[in-house]
Amino acid sequence: MHPNYLNSLVRNQTGKTLREHIQDRLIHEAKSLLVQTDWGINEISDGLGFSGQAAFTSLFKKKALVSPSEFRRNAAVSTHI
C-alpha cells in the first residue's frame, strides 16, 4: 500500500492525517511521562524518538499550548490540591 493512499484513507475516515495521529499519540505519551516520572525533558524527547529537545519542545508547545516544563508544573500543582 502506498503511503499517500494510506494517508488519504485515514484522513477521509478521521479528518486527521496519519502524521497528526502519530504526533497526538507522542504528545499523549509525553504528558504521561511528564506526570508519572522525574525524567528530564531531554530524556523524554530521546525516549520518544525526537531528533532533539528543541524539536520535542516545539511540537509539544504546538499541540499542548504550553511548554513541557509548564505542563509538568501545572500537573504537579493540580494533583496537590
N, C-alpha and C positions, 0 to 999 in steps of 0.2 A: 504494500500500500504506500503510495506516495505521501510524504509529509504534508504537502499542500492540501491533498484530498482529505486526510485525517483532520487537519486543522479546520477545513471547511465543514466537515460533518459535525465536529464538536461545537463550532461556532453556531451552526444552524440549530442545534439541539439546546444549547445552553445560553447563547448570547455572548459567550466569552471565548476567547481564543485558548488554545491549549497552553500557550505561554502564560496567559493570565491565570489559568487554573494552577499551573505549577508554581507561579510566584505566590499566589494566595496560600497554597499549601506550605511553602517555605516560610512565609510570614507567620502562619499558624504555629509551625514548629518552633520558630524563633521566639514567639511570645511565650510558649510553654517553657522553653529553656531559660528565658529571662526571669520567669517567675519561680521556677522549680529548682534552679541551680544557682551556684555562685560563680559560674563560668564568666570570664571576661567577654566583652563584645568581640574581641578578636578570635577567641576560642570558638564562640558560637558561629561567627562568619566562616571560619575554617571548617568547622564540623558540618555545616550545611553546604559546603562546596563553593562558596563565593571566592572570587579571584582576590579579594582583599576586603579589609574592613570598610573602606570607603564605598565600595560597590554595595556591600550589605547595608550600611547605614543609609545610603541614598535610596535604595529600594524600600527599606523599612519605613523611612520618613514619607515616601510617596504613598505607600499603602496604608500605614497606620496613622499618618498625620502627626506623629511625634517621633523623636529620636528613640533608639533603643534604650538609652540611659534614662530618658524621661519616662518611657513606658515602665521600666523596672521600678523607678522611684514611685510613680503613681500606683503601681500594683502593690508595692510594699506599704504605702500609706493606706490604701483601701482595705488591706487584709488585717490591719492593726486597729481598725475602728470597732 
